[in-house]
Protein backbone atom coordinates (compact mmCIF):
# COMPACT_ATOMS: atom_id res chain seq x y z
CA UNK A 1 0.00 0.00 0.00
CA UNK A 2 1.14 3.54 -0.77
CA UNK A 3 -0.98 5.70 1.54
CA UNK A 4 -1.38 5.75 5.33
CA UNK A 5 -5.01 6.30 6.33
CA UNK A 6 -6.52 6.68 9.77
CA UNK A 7 -7.88 3.12 9.75
CA UNK A 8 -4.50 1.67 8.79
CA UNK A 9 -2.70 3.76 11.41
CA UNK A 10 -5.16 2.69 14.10
CA UNK A 11 -4.49 -0.95 13.26
CA UNK A 12 -0.75 -0.33 13.51
CA UNK A 13 -1.17 1.33 16.89
CA UNK A 14 -3.25 -1.55 18.26
CA UNK A 15 -0.69 -4.08 17.06
CA UNK A 16 2.24 -2.06 18.44
CA UNK A 17 0.55 -1.65 21.81
CA UNK A 18 -0.28 -5.36 22.05
CA UNK A 19 3.29 -6.29 21.15
CA UNK A 20 4.63 -3.97 23.86
CA UNK A 21 2.20 -5.31 26.46
CA UNK A 22 3.21 -8.87 25.59
CA UNK A 23 6.93 -8.12 25.81
CA UNK A 24 7.14 -5.56 28.59
CA UNK A 25 8.61 -8.12 30.99
CA UNK A 26 11.41 -8.71 28.47
CA UNK A 27 11.99 -4.95 28.29
CA UNK A 28 11.89 -4.65 32.09
CA UNK A 29 14.61 -7.31 32.38
CA UNK A 30 17.02 -5.08 30.42
CA UNK A 31 17.25 -2.49 33.20
CA UNK A 32 20.89 -2.17 34.27
CA UNK A 33 20.31 -1.56 37.96
CA UNK A 34 19.02 -4.74 39.65
CA UNK A 35 16.64 -2.71 41.86
CA UNK A 36 12.92 -3.65 42.04
CA UNK A 37 11.96 -0.34 40.45
CA UNK A 38 9.45 1.31 38.10
CA UNK A 39 10.73 -0.61 35.10
CA UNK A 40 11.01 0.79 31.60
CA UNK A 41 8.80 -1.81 29.94
CA UNK A 42 6.01 -1.31 32.44
CA UNK A 43 6.25 2.49 32.15
CA UNK A 44 6.18 2.42 28.36
CA UNK A 45 3.34 -0.11 28.32
CA UNK A 46 1.17 1.95 30.68
CA UNK A 47 1.97 5.10 28.70
CA UNK A 48 1.13 3.60 25.30
CA UNK A 49 -1.94 1.81 26.63
CA UNK A 50 -3.31 5.13 27.87
CA UNK A 51 -2.87 6.62 24.41
CA UNK A 52 -4.57 3.67 22.71
CA UNK A 53 -7.41 3.79 25.21
CA UNK A 54 -8.12 7.40 24.24
CA UNK A 55 -7.98 6.52 20.54
CA UNK A 56 -10.54 3.76 21.09
CA UNK A 57 -12.82 6.12 23.00
CA UNK A 58 -12.74 8.61 20.12
CA UNK A 59 -14.26 6.03 17.78
CA UNK A 60 -12.74 7.95 14.85
CA UNK A 61 -10.99 6.66 11.73
CA UNK A 62 -9.78 10.15 10.79
CA UNK A 63 -5.97 10.25 10.74
CA UNK A 64 -5.61 13.77 12.26
CA UNK A 65 -8.14 12.94 14.99
CA UNK A 66 -6.36 9.68 15.81
CA UNK A 67 -2.93 11.34 15.85
CA UNK A 68 -4.11 14.21 18.05
CA UNK A 69 -6.00 11.92 20.43
CA UNK A 70 -3.04 9.56 20.68
CA UNK A 71 -0.67 12.44 21.36
CA UNK A 72 -2.85 13.80 24.15
CA UNK A 73 -3.36 10.34 25.65
CA UNK A 74 0.36 9.60 25.64
CA UNK A 75 1.15 13.03 27.06
CA UNK A 76 -1.20 12.65 30.01
CA UNK A 77 -0.41 8.97 30.58
CA UNK A 78 3.38 9.34 30.35
CA UNK A 79 5.27 7.57 33.14
CA UNK A 80 9.00 7.63 33.64
CA UNK A 81 11.57 9.18 31.32
CA UNK A 82 11.01 6.54 28.64
CA UNK A 83 7.25 7.17 28.68
CA UNK A 84 7.72 10.93 28.38
CA UNK A 85 10.13 10.50 25.45
CA UNK A 86 7.65 8.13 23.76
CA UNK A 87 4.90 10.73 24.17
CA UNK A 88 7.12 13.39 22.59
CA UNK A 89 7.85 11.18 19.56
CA UNK A 90 4.15 10.92 18.76
CA UNK A 91 3.57 14.55 19.68
CA UNK A 92 6.01 15.45 16.92
CA UNK A 93 4.28 12.97 14.62
CA UNK A 94 0.96 14.70 15.29
CA UNK A 95 2.43 18.16 14.72
CA UNK A 96 3.66 17.12 11.28
CA UNK A 97 0.29 15.71 10.15
CA UNK A 98 -1.42 19.10 10.53
CA UNK A 99 -4.85 18.03 9.29
CA UNK A 100 -3.80 15.59 6.56
CA UNK A 101 -6.30 12.76 6.15
CA UNK A 102 -3.73 10.58 4.38
CA UNK A 103 0.06 10.40 4.31
CA UNK A 104 2.28 9.22 1.52
CA UNK A 105 5.10 6.90 2.53
CA UNK A 106 7.53 9.85 2.31
CA UNK A 107 5.28 11.95 4.54
CA UNK A 108 5.00 9.09 7.05
CA UNK A 109 8.80 8.96 7.16
CA UNK A 110 8.99 12.73 7.67
CA UNK A 111 6.36 12.61 10.44
CA UNK A 112 8.42 10.06 12.38
CA UNK A 113 11.57 12.12 11.83
CA UNK A 114 9.77 15.14 13.26
CA UNK A 115 8.89 13.04 16.28
CA UNK A 116 12.58 12.28 16.75
CA UNK A 117 13.46 15.98 16.68
CA UNK A 118 10.81 16.88 19.25
CA UNK A 119 11.91 14.06 21.55
CA UNK A 120 15.47 15.38 21.56
CA UNK A 121 14.25 18.90 22.35
CA UNK A 122 12.31 17.57 25.36
CA UNK A 123 15.45 16.25 27.06
CA UNK A 124 17.72 18.83 28.66
CA UNK A 125 20.88 16.73 28.31
CA UNK A 126 20.28 14.00 25.70
CA UNK A 127 22.32 10.83 26.23
CA UNK A 128 23.32 8.68 23.29
CA UNK A 129 22.87 4.94 23.55
CA UNK A 130 19.24 5.34 24.60
CA UNK A 131 15.77 5.41 23.02
CA UNK A 132 16.72 8.83 21.61
CA UNK A 133 19.54 7.28 19.59
CA UNK A 134 17.28 4.51 18.29
CA UNK A 135 14.55 6.88 17.08
CA UNK A 136 17.08 9.30 15.54
CA UNK A 137 19.22 6.75 13.73
CA UNK A 138 16.28 4.70 12.48
CA UNK A 139 14.37 7.73 11.13
CA UNK A 140 17.53 9.15 9.53
CA UNK A 141 18.04 5.79 7.83
CA UNK A 142 14.36 5.87 6.83
CA UNK A 143 14.80 9.30 5.22
CA UNK A 144 17.83 8.06 3.27
CA UNK A 145 15.91 4.95 2.18
CA UNK A 146 13.05 7.10 0.86
CA UNK A 147 15.47 9.18 -1.21
CA UNK A 148 16.84 6.02 -2.81
CA UNK A 149 13.45 4.28 -3.12
CA UNK A 150 10.79 6.99 -3.68
CA UNK A 151 8.24 4.47 -4.96
CA UNK A 152 8.49 2.07 -2.03
CA UNK A 153 5.40 0.83 -0.21
CA UNK A 154 4.50 1.36 3.43
CA UNK A 155 5.35 -2.30 4.03
CA UNK A 156 8.81 -1.88 2.50
CA UNK A 157 9.51 1.28 4.47
CA UNK A 158 8.37 -0.19 7.79
CA UNK A 159 10.43 -3.31 7.18
CA UNK A 160 13.53 -1.17 6.58
CA UNK A 161 12.76 1.05 9.60
CA UNK A 162 12.52 -2.00 11.89
CA UNK A 163 15.81 -3.37 10.60
CA UNK A 164 17.57 -0.04 11.16
CA UNK A 165 16.02 0.39 14.62
CA UNK A 166 17.31 -3.05 15.62
CA UNK A 167 20.76 -2.23 14.22
CA UNK A 168 20.79 0.98 16.25
CA UNK A 169 19.57 -0.85 19.36
CA UNK A 170 22.24 -3.53 19.04
CA UNK A 171 24.87 -0.77 18.98
CA UNK A 172 23.69 0.97 22.17
CA UNK A 173 26.19 -0.92 24.40
CA UNK A 174 29.00 0.61 22.34
CA UNK A 175 27.69 4.08 23.19
CA UNK A 176 26.89 3.50 26.86
CA UNK A 177 29.57 1.55 28.76
CA UNK A 178 27.15 0.70 31.57
CA UNK A 179 25.06 -1.29 29.08
CA UNK A 180 28.10 -3.13 27.78
CA UNK A 181 29.22 -4.03 31.29
CA UNK A 182 25.79 -5.43 32.14
CA UNK A 183 25.56 -7.25 28.77
CA UNK A 184 22.25 -5.63 27.81
CA UNK A 185 20.91 -3.23 25.19
CA UNK A 186 19.01 -0.07 26.15
CA UNK A 187 15.60 -0.90 27.59
CA UNK A 188 13.82 2.20 26.23
CA UNK A 189 15.25 1.58 22.78
CA UNK A 190 14.06 -2.01 22.95
CA UNK A 191 10.57 -0.82 23.90
CA UNK A 192 10.50 1.39 20.81
CA UNK A 193 11.62 -1.42 18.50
CA UNK A 194 8.87 -3.63 19.95
CA UNK A 195 6.28 -0.98 19.01
CA UNK A 196 7.73 -0.67 15.49
CA UNK A 197 7.69 -4.45 15.10
CA UNK A 198 4.00 -4.37 15.99
CA UNK A 199 3.45 -1.70 13.33
CA UNK A 200 5.19 -3.91 10.75
CA UNK A 201 3.13 -6.97 11.68
CA UNK A 202 -0.09 -5.01 11.15
CA UNK A 203 1.01 -3.85 7.71
CA UNK A 204 1.90 -7.44 6.81
CA UNK A 205 -1.63 -8.51 7.67
CA UNK A 206 -0.53 -10.32 10.84
CA UNK A 207 -1.40 -7.86 13.63
CA UNK A 208 -0.21 -8.75 17.11
CA UNK A 209 -2.95 -9.44 19.61
CA UNK A 210 -2.55 -9.26 23.36
CA UNK A 211 -1.82 -12.59 24.97
CA UNK A 212 -4.65 -13.62 27.28
CA UNK A 213 -4.32 -15.38 30.60
CA UNK A 214 -6.86 -17.63 32.31
CA UNK A 215 -8.88 -15.87 34.97
CA UNK A 216 -7.87 -16.51 38.56
CA UNK A 217 -10.44 -18.09 40.90
CA UNK A 218 -12.67 -15.57 42.59
CA UNK A 219 -12.08 -15.17 46.30
CA UNK A 220 -13.79 -11.97 47.31
CA UNK A 221 -16.52 -9.89 45.77
CA UNK A 222 -18.09 -6.79 47.22
CA UNK A 223 -21.23 -5.17 45.93
CA UNK A 224 -19.67 -1.93 44.82
CA UNK A 225 -16.70 -1.47 42.52
CA UNK A 226 -14.48 1.60 42.71
CA UNK A 227 -12.24 3.62 40.44
CA UNK A 228 -9.95 1.48 38.31
CA UNK A 229 -10.02 -2.20 37.51
CA UNK A 230 -6.38 -3.14 38.07
CA UNK A 231 -5.17 -6.58 37.00
CA UNK A 232 -1.70 -8.04 36.83
CA UNK A 233 0.33 -11.22 36.71
CA UNK A 234 3.60 -11.09 38.61
CA UNK A 235 6.48 -13.51 38.13
CA UNK A 236 7.83 -14.06 41.63
CA UNK A 237 11.55 -13.55 42.20
CA UNK A 238 13.52 -15.80 44.56
CA UNK A 239 13.40 -13.02 47.14
CA UNK A 240 9.68 -12.59 46.51
CA UNK A 241 8.93 -16.27 47.03
CA UNK A 242 10.69 -16.10 50.37
CA UNK A 243 9.14 -12.88 51.61
CA UNK A 244 5.54 -13.06 50.28
CA UNK A 245 3.05 -13.79 53.06
CA UNK A 246 -0.20 -14.26 51.18
CA UNK A 247 -2.60 -13.48 54.06
CA UNK A 248 -0.71 -10.31 54.94
CA UNK A 249 -0.72 -9.38 51.26
CA UNK A 250 -4.48 -9.99 51.03
CA UNK A 251 -5.12 -7.74 54.02
CA UNK A 252 -3.03 -5.00 52.42
CA UNK A 253 -5.12 -5.27 49.24
CA UNK A 254 -8.33 -5.02 51.26
CA UNK A 255 -7.14 -1.67 52.59
CA UNK A 256 -6.77 -0.35 49.05
CA UNK A 257 -9.80 -1.68 47.16
CA UNK A 258 -12.51 -4.28 46.69
CA UNK A 259 -13.76 -6.84 44.16
CA UNK A 260 -10.54 -8.73 44.89
CA UNK A 261 -9.50 -11.83 42.96
CA UNK A 262 -6.24 -13.32 44.19
CA UNK A 263 -4.33 -16.50 43.43
CA UNK A 264 -0.70 -17.58 43.56
CA UNK A 265 1.63 -20.52 43.17
CA UNK A 266 5.39 -20.95 43.45
CA UNK A 267 6.02 -18.99 40.27
CA UNK A 268 3.31 -16.34 39.89
CA UNK A 269 0.96 -14.01 41.72
CA UNK A 270 -2.29 -13.05 39.95
CA UNK A 271 -4.44 -10.17 41.17
CA UNK A 272 -7.56 -8.37 40.03
CA UNK A 273 -8.90 -5.52 42.17
CA UNK A 274 -11.08 -2.43 41.89
CA UNK A 275 -9.32 0.53 43.46
CA UNK A 276 -9.07 4.30 43.43
CA UNK A 277 -5.25 4.08 43.66
CA UNK A 278 -3.85 1.66 41.04
CA UNK A 279 -0.36 3.00 41.59
CA UNK A 280 -0.37 1.81 45.19
CA UNK A 281 -1.59 -1.63 44.09
CA UNK A 282 1.39 -1.99 41.76
CA UNK A 283 3.80 -0.60 44.35
CA UNK A 284 2.55 -3.22 46.80
CA UNK A 285 3.30 -6.04 44.35
CA UNK A 286 6.50 -5.13 42.59
CA UNK A 287 8.80 -5.83 45.52
CA UNK A 288 7.98 -9.52 45.03
CA UNK A 289 9.01 -9.85 41.38
CA UNK A 290 8.54 -8.61 37.81
CA UNK A 291 5.25 -7.87 36.06
CA UNK A 292 4.43 -10.25 33.20
CA UNK A 293 1.09 -8.55 32.49
CA UNK A 294 -0.53 -5.32 33.70
CA UNK A 295 -3.92 -3.91 32.73
CA UNK A 296 -5.56 -0.83 34.23
CA UNK A 297 -9.06 0.15 33.13
CA UNK A 298 -10.93 3.28 34.19
CA UNK A 299 -14.35 2.14 35.45
CA UNK A 300 -15.31 5.34 37.23
CA UNK A 301 -17.95 6.02 34.60
CA UNK A 302 -19.70 2.87 35.80
CA UNK A 303 -20.09 4.31 39.28
CA UNK A 304 -22.78 6.62 40.56
CA UNK A 305 -21.31 8.33 43.60
CA UNK A 306 -23.38 10.69 45.67
CA UNK A 307 -22.67 14.36 45.05
CA UNK A 308 -21.04 16.06 48.00
CA UNK A 309 -21.11 19.84 48.16
CA UNK A 310 -17.76 21.15 49.34
CA UNK A 311 -17.04 24.55 50.78
CA UNK A 312 -14.87 26.56 48.36
CA UNK A 313 -11.31 26.98 49.59
CA UNK A 314 -9.83 30.46 49.41
CA UNK A 315 -6.93 30.72 46.99
CA UNK A 316 -3.56 30.97 48.70
CA UNK A 317 -0.17 32.11 47.51
CA UNK A 318 1.74 28.82 47.62
CA UNK A 319 1.09 25.10 47.38
CA UNK A 320 3.41 22.10 47.50
CA UNK A 321 2.94 18.71 45.81
CA UNK A 322 5.29 15.87 46.65
CA UNK A 323 5.71 12.25 45.56
CA UNK A 324 6.13 9.43 48.08
CA UNK A 325 5.15 5.84 48.81
CA UNK A 326 4.42 4.65 52.33
CA UNK A 327 1.95 5.97 54.90
CA UNK A 328 4.69 7.28 57.17
CA UNK A 329 6.33 9.27 54.40
CA UNK A 330 3.00 10.66 53.24
CA UNK A 331 2.24 11.88 56.76
CA UNK A 332 5.74 13.30 57.10
CA UNK A 333 5.41 15.35 53.91
CA UNK A 334 1.95 16.50 54.97
CA UNK A 335 3.36 17.60 58.33
CA UNK A 336 6.03 19.52 56.40
CA UNK A 337 3.43 21.72 54.62
CA UNK A 338 2.69 19.59 51.55
CA UNK A 339 -0.86 20.03 50.25
CA UNK A 340 -0.96 16.78 48.28
CA UNK A 341 1.30 13.72 48.30
CA UNK A 342 1.06 11.84 45.01
CA UNK A 343 1.41 8.11 45.54
CA UNK A 344 4.46 6.71 43.79
CA UNK A 345 8.21 6.58 43.66
CA UNK A 346 10.86 4.23 42.32
CA UNK A 347 8.48 1.27 42.07
CA UNK A 348 5.63 3.12 40.37
CA UNK A 349 6.25 6.38 38.54
CA UNK A 350 3.23 8.73 38.55
CA UNK A 351 1.89 9.87 35.20
CA UNK A 352 1.68 13.40 33.85
CA UNK A 353 -2.06 13.27 34.48
CA UNK A 354 -1.50 12.35 38.13
CA UNK A 355 0.41 15.62 38.54
CA UNK A 356 -2.10 17.65 36.53
CA UNK A 357 -4.92 16.32 38.71
CA UNK A 358 -2.99 17.24 41.85
CA UNK A 359 -2.27 20.73 40.52
CA UNK A 360 -5.99 21.28 39.86
CA UNK A 361 -6.80 20.32 43.44
CA UNK A 362 -4.36 22.78 44.99
CA UNK A 363 -5.94 26.23 45.03
CA UNK A 364 -2.75 28.28 44.96
CA UNK A 365 -1.13 30.79 42.60
CA UNK A 366 2.35 29.23 42.81
CA UNK A 367 2.74 25.47 43.16
CA UNK A 368 6.00 23.63 43.83
CA UNK A 369 6.28 20.00 42.70
CA UNK A 370 8.84 17.73 44.38
CA UNK A 371 9.24 14.55 42.24
CA UNK A 372 11.80 12.98 44.62
CA UNK A 373 13.03 10.63 41.90
CA UNK A 374 15.08 11.26 38.75
CA UNK A 375 12.73 9.11 36.65
CA UNK A 376 9.72 11.24 37.62
CA UNK A 377 11.07 14.72 36.87
CA UNK A 378 10.21 14.70 33.15
CA UNK A 379 6.56 13.77 33.80
CA UNK A 380 6.35 16.55 36.39
CA UNK A 381 7.83 19.01 33.88
CA UNK A 382 5.27 17.93 31.29
CA UNK A 383 2.49 18.56 33.79
CA UNK A 384 3.87 22.03 34.46
CA UNK A 385 3.71 22.78 30.74
CA UNK A 386 0.05 21.79 30.32
CA UNK A 387 -1.24 23.18 33.64
CA UNK A 388 -3.26 26.35 33.13
CA UNK A 389 -3.88 29.39 35.30
CA UNK A 390 -1.12 28.67 37.83
CA UNK A 391 2.63 28.95 38.01
CA UNK A 392 3.95 25.41 38.49
CA UNK A 393 7.58 25.15 39.58
CA UNK A 394 9.24 21.73 39.42
CA UNK A 395 12.19 21.41 41.79
CA UNK A 396 14.33 18.51 40.45
CA UNK A 397 14.53 16.57 43.71
CA UNK A 398 15.82 13.04 43.13
CA UNK A 399 15.27 11.50 46.57
CA UNK A 400 12.96 11.55 49.58
CA UNK A 401 15.53 13.27 51.86
CA UNK A 402 15.98 16.01 49.25
CA UNK A 403 12.23 16.53 49.11
CA UNK A 404 11.96 16.73 52.90
CA UNK A 405 14.80 19.26 53.07
CA UNK A 406 13.11 21.37 50.41
CA UNK A 407 9.89 21.38 52.42
CA UNK A 408 11.70 22.40 55.60
CA UNK A 409 13.40 25.28 53.75
CA UNK A 410 10.10 26.62 52.36
CA UNK A 411 9.12 30.04 53.69
CA UNK A 412 5.50 31.13 53.11
CA UNK A 413 6.49 34.78 53.59
CA UNK A 414 9.13 34.74 50.84
CA UNK A 415 8.53 35.20 47.10
CA UNK A 416 8.32 32.31 44.64
CA UNK A 417 11.80 33.05 43.28
CA UNK A 418 13.28 33.34 46.76
CA UNK A 419 11.72 30.04 47.76
CA UNK A 420 12.95 28.34 44.61
CA UNK A 421 16.52 29.43 45.39
CA UNK A 422 16.37 28.61 49.10
CA UNK A 423 14.75 25.23 48.59
CA UNK A 424 17.25 24.22 45.90
CA UNK A 425 20.14 25.27 48.16
CA UNK A 426 18.72 22.90 50.78
CA UNK A 427 18.40 20.13 48.19
CA UNK A 428 22.03 20.50 47.10
CA UNK A 429 23.21 20.09 50.70
CA UNK A 430 21.72 16.59 50.99
CA UNK A 431 23.36 13.26 50.18
CA UNK A 432 21.07 10.25 49.97
CA UNK A 433 21.59 6.58 50.68
CA UNK A 434 19.22 3.63 50.45
CA UNK A 435 19.31 -0.06 51.32
CA UNK A 436 17.46 -2.54 49.13
CA UNK A 437 17.99 -5.95 47.51
CA UNK A 438 19.01 -7.17 44.07
CA UNK A 439 16.43 -8.86 41.85
CA UNK A 440 18.92 -10.40 39.41
CA UNK A 441 22.57 -11.25 38.82
CA UNK A 442 24.49 -8.48 37.07
CA UNK A 443 27.68 -6.42 37.04
CA UNK A 444 27.65 -2.69 37.79
CA UNK A 445 30.82 -0.57 37.84
CA UNK A 446 32.93 -3.71 38.05
CA UNK A 447 31.01 -5.01 41.05
CA UNK A 448 29.44 -8.45 40.72
CA UNK A 449 25.96 -8.50 42.20
CA UNK A 450 23.88 -11.62 42.81
CA UNK A 451 20.14 -11.98 43.12
CA UNK A 452 19.12 -11.58 46.75
CA UNK A 453 22.19 -9.52 47.72
CA UNK A 454 21.56 -6.45 49.85
CA UNK A 455 22.79 -3.23 48.25
CA UNK A 456 23.79 0.09 49.75
CA UNK A 457 23.21 2.82 47.16
CA UNK A 458 24.76 6.27 47.62
CA UNK A 459 23.04 8.79 45.39
CA UNK A 460 23.13 6.73 42.13
CA UNK A 461 26.09 4.47 42.90
CA UNK A 462 26.08 1.02 44.47
CA UNK A 463 28.83 1.39 47.07
CA UNK A 464 28.39 -1.75 49.17
CA UNK A 465 26.78 -5.18 48.78
CA UNK A 466 26.45 -8.14 51.11
CA UNK A 467 24.31 -11.01 52.33
CA UNK A 468 23.62 -9.30 55.69
CA UNK A 469 21.26 -6.33 55.59
CA UNK A 470 22.51 -4.58 58.74
CA UNK A 471 26.18 -4.87 57.79
CA UNK A 472 25.36 -3.52 54.34
CA UNK A 473 23.51 -0.59 55.92
CA UNK A 474 26.45 0.18 58.22
CA UNK A 475 28.84 0.14 55.27
CA UNK A 476 26.57 2.58 53.46
CA UNK A 477 26.48 4.91 56.49
CA UNK A 478 30.29 4.90 56.59
CA UNK A 479 30.33 5.94 52.92
CA UNK A 480 27.82 8.74 53.52
CA UNK A 481 29.16 10.27 56.73
CA UNK A 482 32.36 12.21 57.35
CA UNK A 483 33.69 14.76 59.84
CA UNK A 484 31.54 17.52 58.31
CA UNK A 485 28.26 15.63 58.68
CA UNK A 486 25.85 17.34 61.06
CA UNK A 487 22.47 15.64 60.60
CA UNK A 488 21.49 12.09 59.65
CA UNK A 489 17.88 11.24 58.87
CA UNK A 490 17.13 7.52 59.11
CA UNK A 491 13.85 6.52 57.45
CA UNK A 492 12.64 2.99 58.23
CA UNK A 493 10.87 0.99 55.51
CA UNK A 494 7.95 -1.35 56.03
CA UNK A 495 10.11 -4.48 55.76
CA UNK A 496 12.73 -3.31 58.27
CA UNK A 497 12.41 -4.42 61.90
CA UNK A 498 12.35 -2.14 64.92
CA UNK A 499 15.46 -3.73 66.42
CA UNK A 500 17.33 -3.27 63.13
CA UNK A 501 16.39 0.40 63.12
CA UNK A 502 17.50 0.77 66.73
CA UNK A 503 20.81 -0.96 65.96
CA UNK A 504 21.52 1.43 63.07
CA UNK A 505 20.62 4.47 65.15
CA UNK A 506 23.01 3.27 67.86
CA UNK A 507 25.75 2.64 65.28
CA UNK A 508 25.46 6.21 63.94
CA UNK A 509 25.53 7.76 67.41
CA UNK A 510 28.50 5.66 68.50
CA UNK A 511 30.61 6.44 65.44
CA UNK A 512 29.64 9.96 64.40
CA UNK A 513 29.08 13.25 66.23
CA UNK A 514 25.75 14.04 64.57
CA UNK A 515 22.08 14.61 65.33
CA UNK A 516 20.02 11.57 64.33
CA UNK A 517 16.38 11.92 63.27
CA UNK A 518 14.57 8.56 63.01
CA UNK A 519 11.31 8.37 61.04
CA UNK A 520 9.03 5.43 60.25
CA UNK A 521 8.41 5.99 56.55
CA UNK A 522 6.69 2.69 55.81
CA UNK A 523 8.12 2.79 52.27
CA UNK A 524 8.21 -0.40 50.18
CA UNK A 525 11.35 -1.89 48.59
CA UNK A 526 13.85 0.16 50.59
CA UNK A 527 14.64 -1.16 54.07
CA UNK A 528 16.17 2.20 54.93
CA UNK A 529 16.45 5.57 53.24
CA UNK A 530 19.19 7.74 54.74
CA UNK A 531 19.63 11.49 54.32
CA UNK A 532 22.90 13.15 55.30
CA UNK A 533 23.51 16.88 55.65
C-alpha positions, 0 to 999 in steps of 0.5 A, a space after each residue: 500500500 502507498 498511503 497511510 489512512 486513519 484506519 491503517 494507522 489505528 491498526 498499527 497502533 493496536 498491534 504495536 501496543 499489544 506487542 509492547 504489552 506482551 513483551 514488557 517483561 522482556 523490556 523490564 529485564 534489560 534495566 541495568 540496575 538490579 533494583 525492584 523499580 518502576 521498570 522501563 517496559 512497564 512504564 512504556 506499556 502503561 503510557 502507550 496503553 493510555 494513548 490507545 485507550 483514548 484513541 478507542 474512545 474517540 471512535 474515529 478513523 480520521 488520521 488527524 483525529 487519531 494522531 491528536 487523540 493519541 498524542 494527548 493520551 500519551 502526554 497525560 499517561 506518560 510515566 518515567 523518562 522513557 514514557 515521556 520521550 515516547 509521548 514526545 515522539 508521537 507529539 512530533 508525529 501529530 504536529 507534522 500531520 497538521 490536518 492531513 487525512 492521508 500520508 504518503 510513505 515519504 510523509 509518514 517517514 517525515 512525520 516520524 523524523 519530526 517526532 525524533 526531533 521533538 523528543 530530543 528537544 524535550 530532554 535537557 541533556 540527551 544521552 546517546 545509547 538510549 531510546 533517543 539514539 534509536 529513534 534518531 538513527 532509524 528515522 535518519 536511515 528511513 529518510 535516506 531509504 526514501 530518497 533512494 526508493 521513492 516508490 516504495 510501499 509502506 510495508 517496504 519502508 516499515 520493514 527497513 525502519 525495523 531493521 535499522 532500529 534493531 541495528 541501532 539498538 544492538 549498537 547501544 552498548 557501544 555508546 553507553 559503557 554501563 550497558 556493555 558491562 551489564 551485557 544488555 541493550 538499552 531498555 527504552 530503545 528495545 521498547 521502541 523497536 517492539 512498538 515498530 515491530 507491531 506496526 510492521 506486523 499489522 502492515 503485513 496482515 498479521 497484527 499482534 494481539 494481546 496474549 490472554 491469561 486464564 482468569 484466577 479463581 474468585 475469592 472476594 466480591 463486594 457489591 460496589 466497585 471503585 475507580 480502576 479495575 487493576 489486574 496483573 500477573 507477577 512472576 515471583 523472584 527468589 526473594 519474593 517467594 521467600 518474603 511473600 506472606 499471602 494473608 498479609 498481602 491480602 489484608 493490604 489489598 483489602 485496605 486499598 480496594 474491593 472486588 478482589 481476585 487473588 491467586 498464587 503458586 510458586 512462580 506467579 501471583 495473579 491479582 484483580 482488584 477495583 481501586 481508586 489508587 492503582 499505583 499503590 496496588 502496583 507498588 505493593 506487588 512489585 517488591 515480590 518480582 517482575 510484572 508479566 502482564 498489567 492492565 488498568 481500566 478506568 471504570 469510574 464512569 460505571 459508578 454513581 457516587 453521591 454528590 457532595 457539596 464542598 465549601 470553596 477553599 480560598 486561593 492561597 499564595 503557595 502550594 506544595 505537591 510531593 511524591 512518596 510511597 508509604 503511609 509514614 512518608 506521606 504523613 511526614 510530607 503533609 506535616 512539612 506543609 505539603 498540600 498533596 502527596 502523590 502516591 508513587 516513587 521508584 516502584 511506580 512512577 506517577 503519570 503526567 495526568 497524576 500531577 495535573 490532577 494534583 495541581 488542579 486540586 491545589 488552590 494556589 497561585 504558585 505550586 511547587 512540585 517535588 518529584 523525589 526521583 530522577 525518573 519522575 522529573 520529566 513527567 512533572 515538567 510535562 504537567 507544568 507545561 500543560 497546567 493552566 492558570 497557575 505557576 507550576 515550579 518543578 524542583 528537580 529533587 531526586 530523593 525523599 531526603 531532598 524533598 523533605 529538606 526542600 519542604 523544611 526550607 520553604 518560607 510562606 512569607 518569601 517570594 516564589 523566586 526566593 523560595 525556589 533558590 532557598 529550597 534548591 540550596 537545601 536540596 544540594 546540601 543533601 546526600 542520599 543513601 538507600 538499602 534494598 535488595 538485588 532482583 537479578 545477577 548483574 555487574 555494575 561498575 565492576 562489582 558483581 551482584 547476585 540476586 538476593 544480595 543487599 545493596 547500599 546505594 549512595 546517590 546513584 552508585 552502588 557502594 556496598 553489597 552483602 548477604 547481611 542487611 545490617 552490615 550492608 547498611 552500616 557500610 553505606 552509612 560509613 560511605 555517607 558520613 564524614 567529619 563535616 556531617 551534622 544531621 542524619 535522617 534515618 527513614 525505616 521501611 515497612 520491611 525493616 524491623 524495629 530492632 534493626 532500626 535501633 541498631 543502626 541508630 546506635 551505630 550512627 551515634 557511637 561512630 559519628 558526632 551528629 544529630 540523628 532523626 529517626 522516622 518510620 516511613 513505611 516505604 516499600 522496597 527500601 529497608 532504609 532511606 538515609 539522608 545526610 547533611 
